């Protein structure tokens, strides 16, 4: 698979779902990929990437951005509260807002800096104990708390359980988003992004299908 093939599949899925061309953004998940592979994708013209860890992103993207200043980087992994400031400064969007301590930290940082990354609230649609994110029934109260703190929320994110039909989880996420007037839906990965697009995904996260198998794991 390649970047151009993934882009073509996204375009085909958009058309099949009756959606406007370019309505879905492809996040190239570059976590634990060698710099040479990331640079090759940058040289192909892609400018939106996803990282799981603040520390890894901090060691990689400031340098790349010197050569590719229009690059955007999104945090798609769990965020520790003590890394909130660094994440706030480094990322263009954070997809994993999922607890009150982060609301407080982000609200303080937004007030202090006068700016805020795009924010997505992570919903644990499968209610898996080992996975981050809010239970679906807690979404409304959490979003209300974000509003009370003047935090602008762009949408919701989910990672379906590996052993369940993902489209059920995508449909649930879309329903929660619609109920709360949110248009952003960060959902769908390498194996299921077409069904995510059919159900309204605005951001899909694809890694090894673009870069190749990871060379190592952190």
FENLINDA-V527374 format. One record per backbone hydrogen bond with DSSP energy under -1.0 kcal/mol. CO is the residue of the C=O (numbers start at 0). NH is the residue of the N-H. If there is no record, write none. Layout:
co: [CO | CO]
nh: [NH | NH]
//
This chain:
co: [1 | 2 | 3 | 4 | 5 | 6 | 7 | 8 | 9 | 10 | 11 | 12 | 13 | 14 | 19 | 24 | 26 | 27 | 29 | 33 | 34 | 35 | 36 | 37 | 38 | 40 | 41 | 46 | 47 | 48 | 49 | 50 | 52 | 53 | 54 | 56 | 56 | 59 | 60 | 63 | 67 | 71 | 72 | 73 | 74 | 79 | 80 | 82 | 83 | 84 | 85 | 86 | 91 | 92 | 93 | 96 | 98 | 98 | 99 | 100 | 101 | 102 | 103 | 104 | 105 | 106 | 107 | 108 | 109 | 117 | 118 | 118 | 119 | 120 | 121 | 122 | 123 | 127 | 133 | 134 | 135 | 137 | 138 | 139 | 140 | 141 | 142 | 143 | 144 | 145 | 146 | 153 | 154 | 155 | 156 | 160 | 164 | 165 | 166 | 167 | 168 | 169 | 170 | 171 | 172 | 173 | 174 | 175 | 176 | 177 | 183 | 184 | 184 | 184 | 185 | 187 | 188 | 188 | 191 | 192 | 193 | 194 | 195 | 196 | 201 | 202 | 203 | 205 | 206 | 206 | 207]
nh: [5 | 6 | 7 | 8 | 9 | 10 | 11 | 12 | 13 | 14 | 15 | 16 | 18 | 17 | 22 | 203 | 205 | 49 | 32 | 37 | 38 | 39 | 40 | 41 | 42 | 45 | 44 | 71 | 27 | 73 | 29 | 75 | 56 | 57 | 58 | 59 | 60 | 63 | 64 | 67 | 70 | 48 | 91 | 50 | 94 | 82 | 83 | 86 | 87 | 88 | 89 | 90 | 117 | 74 | 119 | 121 | 101 | 102 | 103 | 104 | 105 | 106 | 107 | 108 | 109 | 110 | 111 | 112 | 113 | 93 | 153 | 154 | 96 | 156 | 133 | 124 | 126 | 130 | 123 | 137 | 138 | 141 | 142 | 143 | 144 | 145 | 146 | 147 | 148 | 150 | 149 | 183 | 120 | 185 | 122 | 163 | 167 | 169 | 170 | 171 | 172 | 173 | 174 | 175 | 176 | 177 | 178 | 179 | 181 | 180 | 155 | 186 | 201 | 202 | 157 | 204 | 191 | 192 | 195 | 196 | 197 | 198 | 200 | 199 | 24 | 186 | 26 | 28 | 209 | 210 | 211]
//
